[in-house]
Amino acid sequence: MSRLREDAVAITRAAIDACMPREAVLRALKQLPKVTGRTVLVAIGKAAWTMAEAALEVLGDVIDAGVVITKYDHARGELHNVRVFEAGHPVPDGGTLIATRAALELTKDLTREDLVLFLV
């Protein structure tokens, strides 16, 4: 393989890796400001579980509670202080309604000192 081709492959691979949900969350949360109130996490989408896991890796016990709503068969287990729901995608179903209610319940009493970390 030529040096030019090797460089192109390395650049392409680095660009793809930088866009992956886990890496994007790890990078973004390094700049998260201090919060005086509660921090709650709401993550939605096919990559929700992966993004939530990355957020917990960076923030740990700073996250007081959370809800993950992901596609069926995309959750990889339990997460500390976070309720994980699998639901219909792209067509919402009963699981979607239950999970959405949980997210609304989690966020309904927040104040301006609180932070919602919303991962999509």
C-alpha positions in Angstrom: 0.0 0.0 0.0 1.4 3.4 -0.9 2.1 6.0 1.7 -0.6 8.3 0.2 -3.2 5.5 0.5 -2.1 4.7 4.1 -2.5 8.3 5.0 -5.9 8.5 3.4 -7.1 5.4 5.3 -5.7 6.7 8.6 -7.4 10.1 8.1 -10.7 8.4 7.2 -10.6 6.1 10.1 -9.8 8.9 12.5 -12.7 11.0 11.2 -15.1 8.1 11.6 -13.9 7.3 15.1 -14.3 11.0 16.1 -17.9 10.9 15.1 -18.9 7.7 17.0 -21.4 8.4 19.8 -19.2 7.3 22.6 -16.2 9.4 21.5 -18.3 12.4 20.9 -19.8 12.3 24.4 -16.5 11.7 26.1 -15.0 14.7 24.3 -18.0 17.0 24.9 -18.4 16.3 28.6 -14.8 17.2 29.4 -16.0 20.8 29.0 -19.2 20.5 31.1 -19.5 23.4 33.6 -20.1 22.9 37.3 -23.8 22.6 38.2 -25.2 23.8 41.5 -28.3 21.7 41.4 -29.1 18.2 40.2 -27.9 16.6 37.0 -30.2 14.3 35.2 -29.6 12.4 32.0 -32.0 11.7 29.2 -30.7 9.8 26.2 -32.7 8.8 23.2 -32.1 6.9 20.0 -30.2 3.8 18.8 -27.0 5.0 20.4 -28.6 6.1 23.6 -27.3 3.3 25.8 -23.7 3.8 24.5 -23.9 7.6 25.0 -25.3 7.2 28.5 -22.5 4.8 29.4 -19.9 7.3 28.2 -21.5 10.1 30.2 -21.4 7.9 33.3 -17.8 7.1 32.7 -17.0 10.9 32.7 -19.4 12.2 35.3 -20.0 9.2 37.6 -22.1 10.1 40.6 -22.6 13.6 39.3 -25.5 12.2 37.5 -28.3 11.9 40.0 -30.8 10.0 37.8 -31.4 9.2 34.2 -33.6 7.6 31.6 -32.3 5.9 28.4 -34.8 5.2 25.6 -33.3 3.0 22.9 -34.4 0.6 20.1 -35.1 -3.0 21.0 -32.0 -5.1 21.4 -29.7 -2.0 21.7 -29.4 -1.9 25.5 -26.3 -3.7 26.9 -27.3 -4.0 30.5 -28.1 -1.8 33.5 -26.5 1.6 34.1 -25.9 3.2 37.6 -28.7 5.6 38.5 -30.3 5.3 35.1 -33.5 3.5 34.0 -33.1 1.8 30.7 -36.1 1.3 28.3 -36.2 -0.4 25.0 -39.0 0.7 22.7 -40.2 0.8 19.1 -38.1 2.5 16.4 -38.8 4.0 14.0 -42.5 3.4 14.8 -43.4 4.3 18.4 -45.2 1.6 20.5 -46.4 1.0 24.0 -42.8 0.8 25.3 -42.2 4.3 23.8 -45.1 5.7 25.8 -43.9 4.2 29.1 -40.4 5.4 28.5 -41.5 8.9 27.6 -43.6 9.1 30.7 -40.5 8.1 32.8 -38.4 10.9 31.1 -41.2 13.5 31.7 -41.5 12.4 35.3 -37.8 12.6 35.8 -37.6 16.2 34.5 -40.9 17.7 35.8 -39.6 19.2 39.1 -36.3 20.6 37.9 -35.2 24.1 38.7 -33.0 26.6 36.9 -30.0 25.3 39.0 -30.4 21.8 37.6 -29.0 20.5 34.4 -30.6 18.1 31.9 -27.9 16.3 29.9 -29.9 15.4 26.8 -28.1 13.0 24.5 -29.6 12.3 21.0 
